[in-house]
Amino acid sequence: MDDKLYMENILNLCKGIADLYLHGTLEASTPEIRTVFHQALCETLSIQSDLYGKMSQKGWYPVQQVEAEKIQQVKQKYSTSTP
């Protein structure tokens, strides 16, 4: 297994774990349990961010730039649709 595939697998695993921790945080039955899930979620998001940064530096996670005009269109769409 090459480094890129290895990092992709770890990143996908982190995303799945973050999803579980998010649901645990939302559904926790006590404040103490919520705190534990929330702390685990924050740590997982930090790891995910580090992995993304390393992959991006190596060109393994290309990001497509969005035109400023498209961003403005989306902003307008959602700012005018609020009741």
C-alpha positions in Angstrom: 0.0 0.0 0.0 1.5 3.4 -0.9 1.5 6.4 1.4 -1.3 8.2 -0.5 -3.7 5.3 -0.2 -2.7 4.8 3.5 -3.5 8.5 4.3 -6.8 8.3 2.3 -7.8 5.3 4.4 -6.9 7.0 7.7 -8.7 10.2 6.6 -11.9 8.3 5.7 -11.7 6.4 9.0 -11.4 9.8 10.9 -14.5 11.1 9.0 -16.5 8.0 10.0 -15.4 8.3 13.6 -16.2 12.0 13.7 -19.7 11.2 12.5 -20.2 8.7 15.3 -18.9 11.1 17.9 -21.1 13.8 16.6 -24.2 11.6 17.0 -23.0 10.6 20.4 -22.7 14.2 21.4 -26.1 15.0 20.1 -27.8 12.0 21.7 -25.9 11.9 25.0 -28.2 11.2 28.0 -26.2 13.2 30.5 -24.0 16.3 30.4 -21.0 14.1 31.5 -21.4 11.7 28.6 -22.0 14.6 26.2 -18.7 16.2 27.4 -16.8 13.0 26.7 -18.2 12.6 23.2 -17.6 16.3 22.5 -14.0 16.1 23.6 -13.4 13.0 21.4 -15.1 14.7 18.5 -12.8 17.8 18.8 -9.7 15.6 19.0 -10.8 13.6 16.0 -11.5 16.8 14.0 -8.0 18.0 14.9 -6.5 14.8 13.6 -8.6 15.0 10.5 -7.4 18.6 9.9 -3.8 17.6 10.3 -4.2 14.7 7.9 -5.9 16.9 5.3 -3.1 19.5 5.6 -0.4 16.9 5.0 -2.3 15.4 2.1 -2.9 18.8 0.6 0.8 19.8 0.9 1.7 16.6 -1.1 -1.0 17.3 -3.7 -3.0 14.2 -2.7 -6.2 16.1 -1.8 -6.8 18.6 -4.6 -9.3 21.4 -4.0 -11.2 22.9 -6.8 -11.4 26.7 -6.6 -14.9 28.1 -6.9 -15.5 31.3 -8.9 -16.4 34.3 -6.8 -19.5 34.9 -8.9 -20.9 31.4 -7.9 -20.2 32.1 -4.2 -22.1 35.4 -4.5 -25.0 33.6 -6.2 -25.3 31.1 -3.4 -25.1 33.9 -0.8 -27.9 35.8 -2.5 -30.0 32.8 -2.9 -30.0 32.0 0.8 -30.0 35.5 2.1 -33.2 36.3 0.3 -35.0 33.0 1.0 -35.2 33.6 4.8 -38.7 34.4 6.1 
